[in-house]
Amino acid sequence: MATQILMEAFKILIVLLGAPLLIGWIRMLKCWSQGRTSAGVLQPFRDLLKLCYKDVLLAENASWVFRFTPYVVFGSTLLAGAIIPMVSTELPLTATADVIALVALFGIARFFTALAGMDVGTAFGGMGSSREMMVASMAEPAILMSVFTVSLICRSTSLSQIVRVMQEGNFLLRPSLAFSCLAFIFIALAETGRVPVDNPATHLELTMLHEAMILEYSGRHLALMEWAKMMKLLLIVSLGFSFSYPWGIASTMDAKSLAVALGFLAMKLMAAGIGIVLIETMMAKMRIFRVPEFLGSAFLFATLGMLSYFMLET
């Protein structure tokens, strides 16, 4: 039991340190693709450390919701990282993980972030919260439909069981999985605030979605919010690979298997970073009124995946 707890703590450490590294890798690749000099993969760590040393400034009318939200968002995102089978399916929290619980944890973080955006009464905070809820109202049904398609194939909503079944079976040619993976890619771009749905590097308030809700945060509160956002990108990418390419995830607790799984995870994240940079380099951010069409397409692909399962594979 002590060994399992230590391994779970090691996995949480991977989430905490791997998220800024993934963001640094993406930023470095984007700089290289644009012919600019990069600050290096460790720059997100420097940014977070700088924010932690700065003072926290609060609006006069900020309630307990505004102060409490960074800790709720950070904690719920970290708990989601503890239950996703990124390196092993035998860790204590991973063994009891469920798809619905994972979506609920992400929903808690979004709910409190939207409340904090409206709490201080600024125009941009309210605008960002309303836009975030609009995206969530279309993204969450699509992601549930996409994940439930995989759950039907694997006969379980347990994340660990899904990974085991996917590792043992041959599902590469299933049309239901192809539609589900395509829908998940669309949803992942929206859930993580990446181009073409949102631009994480924007400085134009009128085009912001997620950033508009946290404009009033500073100091360690802003550091927690930014760190949670980095972790969410890592977790969404890891979840997608767990469903579509689970090979390399360890099924035992021995050191060799975990080391191999860690190497596979690093390669997957590097490949995901390259894919994100290619998408953001070739595409521009779409208008906010086009986002429903984008997410509607994701829901359509997820629905086609489930229909394909019932019509062609049962």
Helices and strands as residue ranges (DSSP letters): H 2-33, H 43-53, H 64-83, H 92-95, H 99-119, H 123-154, H 159-168, H 175-191, G 205-207, H 210-213, H 219-244, H 255-282, G 288-290, H 291-312
